[in-house]
């Protein structure tokens, strides 16, 4: 089999003062065998390779294909385009072309979704900073700007870095990080996002931050501790602020809306407690008073977590006196119902009042 190479090493000038020729298009068609036969590929055989990148980026001597035009500010230049001999033959199906601006060059990669029109979109745009826009006419200062939905399909049953979107921080400075920011397009400043903070680049010491209005709202440490309103959580869930909850229970605990929302000065905080009849059934008088008070043992102690000194009751001891005095969580005694103790004290006061009245009656009878 014979191979034929066409070496072209000349410059053709059209429409100059020397030739007085009329400008026209030149079509180069390849056949094999010549002059008639099947269409074959056009190959450019050029040995001007180099191991120095600037030979290609800062000069034209090694250019394989060079398209030369005059510079006109904000003008689009001729490029490489694809068409077909049928189905709207005069319209391009896709193309690569440039735009010259005073700041630098844009490169456009266009495709078509309507052959009757031609190229209908700039699927990919690279601006003079080398930033890339997909579906965006100009990526601006962003390394990658995507106008549309991104889908990353990972066929895996567990979290993996294979096929995932990885945002890498190449700056090995402690306490720096990377982030995904959100804005509405009205400006370049974003105040909401998700950020990773690298506390140590030699270990997996990375914290995760959820930010709104430029403030950390949820902060997750590498140890799995979660802070809400704080970036330094000391426990599994550390909340700087009030917690409000509506926990409706009809079980043996006998409480409605009781939330132990962390410690404040070593004491559990009661956020909300409902006394409304609409939440209750099987209502009857509670008769215990002094019988419970006499058995309760007030104690003083230090909280293990903070070391703070405090006083109160031991829930496990109270549970043995009357199970209704405590709240259970996950089947275990958790806390003493300090609010419900007022009902016990009310009965105890009534009992004492009755005893006082009885004593006063006896005393008055003795005086007669």
C-alpha positions in Angstrom: 0.0 0.0 0.0 1.4 3.4 -0.9 1.1 6.4 1.3 1.0 9.9 -0.2 1.9 13.0 1.8 1.1 16.5 0.5 3.7 19.0 1.6 2.5 22.6 1.3 5.1 25.2 1.9 4.0 28.4 0.3 2.0 31.5 1.1 -0.9 32.4 -1.2 -1.9 36.1 -1.4 -5.3 36.9 -2.8 -6.6 40.3 -3.8 -3.2 42.1 -3.7 -1.8 44.7 -6.0 0.5 42.1 -7.6 -2.2 39.6 -8.6 -5.3 41.7 -8.9 -7.2 38.6 -8.1 -10.7 38.5 -6.6 -11.1 37.2 -3.0 -12.5 33.7 -3.0 -12.6 30.6 -0.9 -10.2 27.8 -1.4 -11.4 24.2 -0.9 -8.9 21.4 -0.5 -10.4 18.0 -1.1 -8.6 14.7 -0.7 -9.2 11.7 -2.8 -7.5 8.3 -3.0 -6.6 7.3 -5.6 -6.2 10.6 -7.4 -7.9 12.3 -9.2 -11.0 10.3 -8.3 -11.8 7.9 -5.5 -12.9 7.8 -1.9 -12.6 10.7 0.5 -9.6 10.3 2.8 -8.3 12.2 5.9 -6.2 15.3 5.5 -3.0 14.9 7.5 -0.5 17.7 8.3 3.0 16.3 8.7 5.1 18.7 10.7 8.3 17.9 12.5 8.7 21.2 14.3 8.2 19.7 17.7 9.9 21.2 20.8 10.3 20.4 24.5 10.0 24.2 25.2 6.3 25.3 25.6 7.1 28.9 24.9 8.2 27.9 21.4 4.5 27.5 20.7 3.0 30.0 23.1 5.2 33.0 22.3 6.1 32.4 18.6 4.7 31.1 15.4 7.7 29.3 13.9 6.5 26.0 15.2 2.7 26.5 14.6 1.1 23.5 13.0 -1.9 25.5 11.8 -2.0 29.3 12.0 -5.1 31.3 11.3 -4.0 35.0 10.7 -6.4 37.9 10.8 -6.2 41.7 11.5 -6.8 42.8 15.1 -10.1 44.6 15.7 -11.2 45.3 19.2 -14.2 43.1 20.3 -14.2 41.3 17.0 -14.8 37.6 16.5 -12.1 35.9 14.4 -12.4 33.1 11.8 -11.9 29.7 13.4 -12.5 26.0 12.8 -16.1 25.0 11.9 -17.9 21.8 11.0 -20.7 21.5 8.4 -22.4 18.8 6.3 -23.1 18.7 2.6 -26.8 18.1 3.4 -29.2 19.1 6.2 -28.7 22.9 6.1 -25.3 22.7 4.4 -24.7 26.5 4.7 -25.0 26.5 8.5 -22.2 25.4 10.9 -22.9 22.4 13.1 -20.2 23.3 15.6 -17.1 25.5 15.8 -14.1 26.9 17.7 -13.4 30.6 17.3 -12.0 33.6 19.2 -12.9 37.0 20.3 -10.3 39.7 20.5 -10.6 42.4 23.3 -8.3 45.0 24.7 -7.9 42.8 27.8 -7.1 39.6 25.9 -8.5 36.7 24.1 -11.7 34.7 24.6 -12.0 31.2 23.1 -15.5 29.8 22.3 -16.6 26.2 21.7 -20.0 26.2 20.2 -22.6 23.5 19.3 -26.0 23.5 17.7 -29.4 22.3 18.8 -31.1 23.7 15.7 -29.3 23.0 12.3 -31.5 25.5 10.5 -30.0 28.3 12.7 -26.4 27.0 13.0 -24.4 27.3 16.2 -26.9 28.1 18.9 -24.8 28.1 22.1 -21.4 28.8 23.6 -21.1 25.4 25.4 -17.7 26.3 26.7 -15.9 29.7 27.0 -12.4 30.3 28.1 -11.5 33.9 29.0 -8.2 35.7 29.0 -7.5 34.6 32.6 -7.8 31.0 31.6 -11.1 30.8 33.6 -13.7 28.4 32.2 -17.4 29.0 31.7 -19.9 26.2 31.0 -23.2 27.5 29.8 -22.0 31.0 30.9 -21.0 33.7 28.4 -18.1 34.9 30.6 -16.7 33.1 33.7 -15.3 36.4 35.0 -12.9 36.0 37.9 -14.0 32.4 38.7 -11.8 29.5 37.7 -15.0 27.5 36.8 -18.5 29.0 36.4 -21.3 26.7 35.5 -24.8 27.9 34.5 -26.9 24.9 35.0 -27.1 21.6 37.0 -24.1 19.5 37.7 -24.7 15.7 38.2 -21.9 13.5 39.5 -23.0 9.9 39.4 -21.1 7.7 41.8 -21.8 4.0 41.9 -20.7 3.2 45.4 -22.3 2.0 48.6 -19.9 4.0 50.8 -18.4 7.5 50.8 -15.4 7.5 48.4 -13.1 10.0 46.7 -13.3 8.0 43.5 -15.5 9.9 41.0 -16.3 12.6 43.6 -16.0 16.3 43.4 -12.8 17.2 45.2 -12.0 20.8 46.2 -8.4 20.8 47.1 -6.4 23.4 49.1 -2.9 23.5 47.9 -1.9 26.2 50.5 -0.5 24.2 53.4 -1.0 27.0 55.9 -2.6 26.0 59.2 -6.2 27.1 59.8 -6.9 28.0 56.2 -9.5 26.2 54.1 -11.7 25.9 51.1 -15.4 26.7 50.6 -18.5 26.5 48.4 -20.2 29.9 48.5 -23.7 30.9 47.3 -24.9 34.2 45.9 -27.9 35.4 43.8 -25.8 36.9 41.1 -26.4 40.5 42.2 -22.8 40.9 43.4 -19.5 39.1 43.8 -19.7 39.0 47.7 -21.1 35.8 49.1 -22.1 35.5 52.8 -23.5 32.0 52.9 -21.7 28.7 52.2 -20.1 25.5 53.4 -16.4 25.7 54.3 -13.8 23.3 55.5 -11.1 24.5 57.9 -7.8 22.7 57.9 -6.4 22.7 61.4 -3.4 20.4 60.5 -2.3 19.5 57.0 -0.4 16.3 58.2 -3.5 14.7 59.7 -7.2 14.5 59.1 -7.9 17.4 61.4 -10.5 19.2 59.4 -13.6 21.0 60.7 -16.8 21.7 58.7 -18.5 25.1 58.9 -22.0 26.1 57.7 -22.1 29.8 57.3 -24.8 32.4 56.8 -24.4 36.2 57.0 -20.7 35.5 57.2 -21.1 33.9 60.6 -20.6 30.2 61.7 -24.1 28.9 62.3 -23.3 25.1 62.6 -19.7 24.0 63.3 -18.7 20.4 63.2 -15.3 19.4 64.5 -13.2 16.6 63.3 -14.1 14.7 66.5 -17.8 14.8 65.5 -18.8 17.5 68.1 -21.5 19.9 66.8 -21.8 23.5 67.7 -24.8 25.7 67.0 -24.0 29.3 67.5 -20.5 28.4 68.6 -17.3 27.4 66.8 -15.8 25.7 69.8 -18.2 22.9 70.9 -17.1 21.1 74.1 -19.7 18.3 74.0 -21.5 16.2 71.3 -24.0 19.0 70.9 -23.1 22.4 72.2 -25.8 25.2 71.7 -25.1 28.8 72.4 -28.6 30.1 72.9 -32.1 28.9 73.8 -33.6 25.6 72.6 -37.3 25.3 72.1 -39.0 22.0 71.5 -42.4 20.4 71.6 -42.2 16.8 72.7 -45.6 15.4 73.3 -45.6 12.2 75.3 -48.5 9.9 76.4 -46.2 7.3 77.9 -45.2 6.5 81.4 -42.9 9.5 81.7 -46.0 11.8 82.1 -44.4 14.9 80.7 -45.3 17.2 77.8 -42.7 19.4 76.1 -39.9 18.7 78.6 -36.6 19.3 77.0 -33.2 18.9 78.8 -31.4 21.3 76.5 -27.9 21.3 77.9 -26.4 22.8 81.1 -26.5 26.4 82.2 -24.6 26.8 85.4 -24.7 23.1 85.9 -28.5 22.8 85.8 -30.8 21.5 83.1 -32.9 24.1 81.4 -36.6 23.6 81.1 -37.6 25.2 77.9 -41.3 24.7 77.6 -43.8 22.9 79.8 -47.5 22.8 79.0 -50.2 22.7 81.8 -53.1 22.8 79.3 -55.9 20.4 79.9 -56.1 19.7 76.2 -52.9 17.6 76.4 -54.1 15.5 79.3 -56.5 12.6 80.1 -57.3 10.4 83.0 -57.2 13.4 85.3 -57.6 12.8 89.0 -56.3 14.3 92.3 -52.7 13.7 93.3 -52.6 13.0 97.0 -49.0 12.8 97.9 -47.3 15.6 99.8 -45.4 15.3 103.0 -44.9 11.6 102.5 -42.7 12.4 99.6 -41.1 15.5 101.1 -40.0 13.6 104.2 -38.2 11.0 102.0 -36.5 13.3 99.6 -32.8 13.9 100.3 -31.5 17.4 99.2 -27.8 17.2 98.3 -25.0 19.5 97.1 -22.5 18.4 94.5 -20.2 19.4 91.6 -21.1 18.8 87.9 -18.6 16.4 86.3 -18.5 18.3 83.0 -17.9 21.8 84.3 -16.9 21.3 88.0 -19.5 23.9 89.0 -20.9 23.5 92.5 -24.7 23.0 92.7 -27.5 21.5 94.8 -30.7 19.6 94.1 -31.8 15.9 94.2 -30.5 12.6 92.9 -33.0 11.4 90.3 -32.3 7.7 91.0 -33.1 8.2 94.7 -36.3 10.1 93.8 -37.4 7.3 91.4 -37.4 4.8 94.3 -39.7 7.1 96.3 -42.2 7.6 93.4 -41.5 6.9 89.7 -43.5 10.0 88.7 -40.8 12.3 90.1 -38.3 11.5 87.3 -38.0 11.5 83.5 -36.6 8.5 81.7 -34.7 8.6 78.5 -33.8 5.5 76.6 -35.1 3.4 79.5 -32.8 5.0 82.0 -33.5 7.6 84.7 -32.3 11.0 83.4 -33.6 13.9 85.5 -35.7 15.0 88.4 -39.0 16.8 87.6 -38.4 20.0 89.5 -41.4 21.7 88.0 -43.8 18.9 89.1 -42.4 19.2 92.7 -44.6 22.3 93.1 -47.6 19.9 93.1 -46.1 17.9 95.9 -45.2 21.0 97.8 -48.8 22.3 97.4 -50.2 19.2 99.0 -47.5 19.3 101.7 -48.5 22.9 102.6 -52.1 22.0 102.7 -51.3 19.1 105.0 -49.3 21.4 107.3 -52.1 24.0 107.2 -54.6 21.3 108.3 -52.3 20.3 111.1 -51.8 23.9 112.2 -55.6 24.4 112.2 -56.1 21.2 114.3 -53.4 22.4 116.8 -55.0 25.8 117.1 -58.4 24.2 117.8 -56.9 22.1 120.5 -55.1 25.1 122.0 -58.3 27.2 122.0 -60.2 24.3 123.7 -57.5 24.1 126.4 -57.9 27.8 127.2 -61.6 27.5 127.9 
